[in-house]
């Protein structure tokens, strides 16, 4: 409210309407601190003091009426503040404070707006649930924000579909409605800070700021030394998402139990029939990976406590280390008997409490000299040296994909084929760019050349091999067999080649600190440095973009927030006095009303 230029009688009427709320921590006859300050200012105003400035309430007074007016930077800032407070309260053991902050976040306009934005901007925005409802227009999105209420909320059943796995089996996938997805995204914002605070230090799957590269680096750190353990237990949980105990989730997950129970018991629809759910989490939901991680948290602590050995006043772990990515994990040991007779039964007991079991066909114990596959990487020691390279299955999967594309698109132009294959080859190369696999990359390039050469020969059955070679393959530097063509870009003729696996340079990935929490203010500087390093690697020789980024102090030209790999950014320009000014900005900030005025989207 705003009070200005009012007399004594008016001010007395205002003070009479002030509601004094006492708490258990407030002495009898006293106002709370905030209420007392307000009363003091009003009293000074009644005595002829200076005018009181505007008093802003805790609720946002700048609620926007249209979807285009929402300031997403402000929404993210307010949500991050609440998430940081949740982490601080969780670390100090104030669980009631955590519940109160979670309630504030799930009932705030900022959180609801970000939840709707998340489900309407990803790849699943065109996939509807059982209600066949989509949020395509801005008015529908604003109505969706207003509909995200806890009171009267009843989730609808999931739409069950089956997708093929790599081994030929089917994986059940549940598709919630857009409203249920938005509610899950909203409550995930409040639950994820708690999950990050209580998570295992060597858990890397479905967690913010962590990836498979961190899991690979941790495996290398554990196994690379000469005194490192030689035996590895490869573990896989059978139907992890489908068999989690509902009772355990309701008793141990720190979130709204009413909402969680409704999600777990919502059921699913398959072939126009409704089936109830008695176990498991809805695989395909936004909050399901976080719930699965919280179920498996504590396995690392259990192993370290059970198998520690006392040496004098200190304890040490006899080479038993856990590295987990979602439901896939490895456990190292100094000999096979410990892993078989002690570690494996302990893990089975840990999982049985949560309604889970180990997959016998995928759980095995191997020696490091024989090698094992984990997350698409092959770890094996040769003469005491650990070598990490792409697995045979991963290489074969890439070749099969390229083969299917070349067979499917036999009649398209060379430029179109290159545009289809380049993202696939570049993605595979970027995934394995931290491996020491020079020979493997050369072999993959040769096998890709054979696939492309077969495509070119099939297009011209009546032409000779030399004619086909001169038409599709050119000499670029030392490479005399570069698949590419000449195209016109901005009036200039340029060579457009097929990317090679060896073109992606090798880089070293820095392992993340195990205790680092992306929601904690303590690690803000640490993650800023990691984002900067990742973005410098992302530029990959594009020095003009890098210099422009450094000139802008590594921040967006419009909103002033940092430009990182986690925030989509574009290169655009602004024309001032017939002069073009290039700059880097976020995708949501690159539009403007006129040449001198910026606005948020």
N, C-alpha and C positions, 0 to 999 in steps of 0.2 A: 504494500500500500504506500501511498505518498501523501504526506501531510505538509502543507505549506500555507503560511499567512492565515492562521486560524487564531481566534481569540481564546480567552481563558475558559469560557463556558463550553465552547466546542471541544477544547482539549480535555476537559473534565469528562465530557460524554464519551470520548474515545477511551480514556483510561478506565471508565466504568465497564466498558465492554471487553477489556483484556481478560482473558481466561488464564488463571494461575493454575498450572499443573505441577503437582508435587510428585516426587519420585522417592523411592526408598532411601536414596542417598542424599536427600535434601532435608535439612532440619525444619521442624515445625515452625510456621510463621515466617518463612523466608521464601523468596522467589528463586526459581532456577536462574543460573547465570545469564542466559540469553534473555529471559523474560525480565530480569532485573535491569539489564542494560536498556531495554526498550522502555521500561517504565521510567528510568532515569532521564532518558532523552525527552520523553513527553513531558516530564515534570519541569525540566529546564525550559522547554518551549512555553509552558504555561506561565512561567515566571518572567517571561520577556527575554529569554535567551535567544541565541542564534537559531536560524531556521534549521530544521532537521533535513538531512539529505534523504534521498530515496532509499527506502528499505525494501530489499529484494527478498522474496521468499525462496525456500529451498526448491520448490517446484519450478520447472522451466516456464518462464513467462513468454518465451519466444517460440511457442509451438507453431509450426508451419502448417498452413492449410492445404498446400499442394505438394505433390511428390517432388517436383522440380525445385522447390524452395528449400528443401532440407539440406542443411550444412553437414555433410558427412564427416568432415574433419572434426567438427565439434562433437558429434555423436561418438566417434571413436575415442576422442579425448576424455569425455565424461565416463564412458564405459571402462577405459583403462584405469582411471582413477579409482573407481569402485573395485576393480579386480586387484589393484595393488593393495588396497585396504583389506581385501579378503585374505590375501597372502600374508600380510602382516599380522592379522588376527589369528590366522591358523598357526603361524609359527610361534606365537606367544601362548597358544593353548586356550584362547578365548572362543570356545565353540559357539556360545550363544551369540556373540558378536558376529561370527561368520554367518549364522542363520539370518540375522537381521540384515546384514549387507547383501546376502543373496536375495532376500525378499525385496530389498530396494532395487536391485538390478533387474529382477524379473518383472517388476511392476513399473519400470521407468519407460518413458517414451523413447529415449535414446536406444535402449536395448531392444525394444520391439521394432524400431525402424531398421536397425542393423540386422536383426533376424530376418525380416522380410526381404531386405536387400540381398542377403546371402542366398536365400532359396530361389530368388528370381533373377539372379545374375550368373549362376553356375550352369553346368551342362545339363542338369536335370530339370531346368525350368519348364521344358516342353513335355515332361513326362508326368502325367496326372495319376492320381490314385484311384480308389474305387468310386469316388464321387465325380470324376472326369471334369474337375474344375481347375482352370489355369488363371494365373494372375498376369495378364499381359498389359493392361492399360494402367496409367498412373492413378486413376480413380479407384481401380480395383486394389492396387497396392496400398493406398491410403485407408480404404475400408478394411484391408487385412490387418493393418496396424491396430486399428480400433477393436478388431475382433479377438486379439490375443489377450484373453482374460482367463484368470484361474477359475473364477466362479462360473459354474455351469459348463465347464469344459469337459467334453466326452470325446476321446479319440476314436476315429473310425478304424475298422480292420485294415490290415495291410493287403496289398495286391501282390500275390505270390507269383513269381516267375522263376524259371530255372535257367542258369547259364552254365556253359561247359567249362570244366576245369582243364588243366594241362594234361592230366592223366586220363581224360576221356569221361570222367564221372560228372555228375550234375551238382551244381551248388545252388541251394535255395536262396532266393533274394526277395526281400519284402520291400515294397514301394509304398511309403505312407502318402497321405494326402498332403497338399501344400500347407494347409493350416497346421497339421501335425508336425511337418518338417520345420515350420517356423517356430512352433512351440519348443521343439527339441533344440533348435539352434539357440533360442532364448535361454533355456535352462542350462544349455551347455556352456554359455558364457559365464554363468555363475558357478558351475561345477568344475570346469577345467582348471582354474587357479588352485583349487584344493587338491585336485589330482596331480598337478605339477609339483606341489609342495610335498606330498606324501609318496611320490613315485620312487621306484628304484633308480639308483644312479646309472646303471648300465642297461636301462630300458630305452629303446629308440623308436619303436613303432607307434605311429599315430600320435605323435607328440610334436608340439610346436618347436620350431628351430632345430629339429633333429631329423636325420634321414638315414638311409641305408649306408651312406658313406661313413657316417659316424660309427655305425655298428661294424663296418669293415675295418676301420682304423682301430677300434677297440680289440677286435679279434687279432689283428696284426700285433698290437702292443702286448697282448697276453701270450702269443705263441711264437714270436720272432726270436726271443732270447735263447741262448744256448742252454740255460738252465730252466727253460720253460717246460710246462707239462707236455707229455707226448701223446696222451690219450684224450679223445674228445667224444662226448655223448651228444649226439644229434637228436634233439627232442622235437616232437610235434604233437599238439593237442588235437584229439579227435573231435571234430565238430565243436570248436570252442564257442562260437556264438550261439549254437543251437542247444547246448546242454548246460548252460550256467544255471545254478539254482536260484529260483526267485526268492526263496526264503533268505538266502545269504545276502542277496542284493538289498532287500528291504531292511535287513538288520545292520548293514555295514556301510551303505552308500550315504554320504552326508548331503542329502538333498531333500526336496519336498516328497514325503513318502506317498502322499495321496496321488500326486501326478505320476510318480514312478510306478505305482501299482496299476494305474490305468493304462500306461503304456505296455507294461508287461502282460497284462491280461486282455489286451485288445483283440487278439486273434488275427486270423488271416483268411483271405478268400482265394480259393484255387478251383478253377473250372466251375465257377458260379456256385460254390459251396463254402459255407462258413465253418472254419475249424477253430477250436479253442487252443490256447497256448498255456502249457503247464510248466515249461522250462525254456531257458534261453532268452536272449535279447533280440529285438528285431534287426536282423542283418540287412543293412541298407539304410538304417536310420542314422541321423547325424550324431546322436549321442551314444550310439552303440559301441564304437571303438574305444571311447573314453571309459565306459562301463567295463568293458573287457580288460582294459589295462588296469583298472582299479581292482578287479578281481584277482589278477595275477601279481599285483604288487605285494611285496613281502616274501617272494620266493628267494630273492637274493639275500635278504636278512636272515631267513631261515637257514640257508646253507652256510652262511658265514658263522652263525651262532652254533650250529650243530657240529660242525667239523673243525672248529678252532682247537688248536693245541697250545698248551701253556708251556712256556719256556722261561722259567724264573718268575719275574713279575709281569711279563708281557705275554700276549697271545699272538699267534700267527696262524694263517690259513694254509693248509698243506696243498697248495697249487690247485685249489678248487675255485674256479671263477665262472660266473654266469654272464652271458651276453644274450639279451632277448630283443627280438623285434616282433611285436604283436604276439601271436601264438607260436612262432618259431623261435627256438633258442638252442644254445649250445652250452655245455658244462665241461670244463677241462678238469683233468685229474692226473696224478702222477703214475697211476697204474690202472689196469682194466678192472681189477677186483674191487677197488673202492667204488668205481662208477657203477659196476654191476650189482654189488651186494649192499651198498650203503646209500649212495646218492640217488639211484633210480627208485628204490623203495620210499625214500624220504620225499621225493617229488610226487610220487603216486599218492602218498598220504596227504600231502599239501593240496593236491588237486581234488581228491575225493571229498574233502570238506566243502568244496565249491561245486560239486556235482560234475566234475570233469575227469577224463581219463586220457592216458597217453595212447597215441596211435602206434600199435605194435609194428606195423609195416613200414612206418617212417622213422621210428626211434631205433637207433643202432649206435654201436660203439666202434670207432675206427681209430687207427693209429695215424699220426700226423704224416708219416712217410707215405702212407697210402693215399692221403688226401681226402677232403670232403667238400661238398658244395653247400654254400650258405648264401642266400639272397642273390643268387646269380653269379657269385664269385666262387672260384675254386682255390682252396688253401692247401698247399702241399709243400713239404720240405724236400729239397734236393741237396744231398751232401751237407745237411745241417743248416741250409739257407731257406727261409720261407719265401715262396713265390706265390703271389696273388695274381690271378688272371681270369678272364671270362670262362665260365663253365661251358662244357660241350653242348649242353642243352640250350644255353643262351645263344651260342653261335648258330646252331641249327635252326632255332626259332627265327632268327633274323633272316637266314637264307631262305627258309620256307615262305616267309612273308614277302620277300622280294620276288621269289619265284611265282607266287600266286598273283602278284600285281602285274608282272610282265606277261603272264598268260591271259589275265583278264583284259588288259588294255593292249591288245596287239596292234590296233589300228590308230592309236592316238599319235600325236606328233612327238617329236623328241623333246621339245620344250615342256610339254605337259607331263611327260614321263619323269623328267628331271624334277619338276615341281612336286610331284607326288613322292618320289623316293628321297629327296634331300632331307625333309624333316625326320624321316624314319632313320636314316643313316646317321644324321647329326645327333639325334636323341640317344641312339645306342652308343655312339662314340663318346658323348659327354658323360654317360653313366660309367664308362670304364676308363675315363681319362686319367684317373688316379692310380691305375694298375701299371705294373712293370711288365707289359705284354707286347713288346715290339714285334716279335715273331708271329704272335697270334694276329695282330693287326695286319701285317703283310699278307698272311694267309687269307684273312677275311676279305681284303681288297682283291686278291686274285680270284677267289670264289665268286665275289660280286661281279668281277669283270666277265667271268664265264657266263653268268646269268644274263648280263646285258648283251654280250656278244651273240648269244643264242637268240635274243629278241630281235637284234638287228639283222641277223642272217635269215630269220624266218620272214621278215618283211620283204625281202628281195630274193626269192628263190632262184631267179634266172640270172642274177648278177654274180660276179666273181667275188672272192674274199677280199682281194685288194681294193676293189671298187667300194665295198661296204666299209672297209677300214678307213679309206680316205674320206668317206662321207660322214661317218659318225664319230671317229676318233681322231684327235689332233695332238700335236706336240706342244706342251706347255712346260718350259724349262727342261728338266731332265726326264720328265715323264712323256714318253712318246705314244702312250695309249690312253689319253684323257678323253673320256666320253663327255661331249658337250657340243654346243652350237653357238652361232652368232645371232644376237638379238639387238634391237634398237631400244635404247633407253634415253629419254630426253633428247632425242635427235642424234645421239651418238651410238656407234656400233660397238657393242661390248661382247666379250666371250662369257657364256653362261655354262659352267661345267657341272658335272655330277660330283658331289662332295666325296672325298676319299676319307676312309677311317684314319689313315696316317696324317691327314691334314689337321686334325684336332690335336693340339700339343698336350703333352703330359703335364699335369699340375699336381701339387701336393695339397691334400685336404688336412686341415688342422682339426684335431679331435676336440669336441666340445667338452667343457668342464662338466663333470657329472652332477654337481650340485647346482649348476646354473638354472635359474628360474626366469623365464621370459616375462613373467608378470611382476616380478619383484623390482623395486626401485634400486636395489643394491647392485643388480647386474645390468643396469641400463647402459652404462658406458661400455661394458664388455660386449654386449650384443650390437651396439653401434659400430664397434671396431670390426666385428665379424661381418656385418652387412656391408661395410665399406670394402672390405677385402673381397667379398663375393661379387660386388658390383664391378670392381676393377678387373676381376677375372672375366666377368660377363662382357666387358667392352672388347676384349680379345683383339687388341691391336688397333682399334678404332680411336686413334689419338685425338681426333677432332671432338668427338663426343666426350672423351675423358677430360680434355682441357676445358670444354664448356661446363661440364659438371663441377670441376674444381673452381672455375671462375664464379659460379653461382653459390659457392660455399657449401656444395654438396646438398643443396636444398631446392625445393620447388620454387619457381619464380613467382607463383601465385599465392600459395598458402603458407609457404615458409617451412613446411615439414620436410624431413629428410627424404631423399630419393634413394630407395634401396631396391634389391631384387624382389622383395616381398610386396612392394607397391608398384603396380603397373605404371609405366611412364612412357612418354612419347616425346619426340623432337618436333617442335612447331616453331612458328615465327610470328612476329608482330610488326606491322608496317607503321612507322612513325615518321612523318615529314618525308614521305616517299623513300624511306630507308628501311630495309629489311633487317630486323633484329631476331636472331635465332636464340632459342632458349629451350631448356628441358623442363617439363612439368608433368604432374600426374595426369592420368587419363581423365579423371573427374574434374580437373581444374584448368584444362587447356582452353576452355571456351571463355569468351568475354563479351560484354555488351557493346563496348566501343573501344576505340584505340587508347583511351586514357583511363578507363575504369574497369577493374577486375571484379568478378563475382564468383562465389562458390556455387557448385552444383549439388 
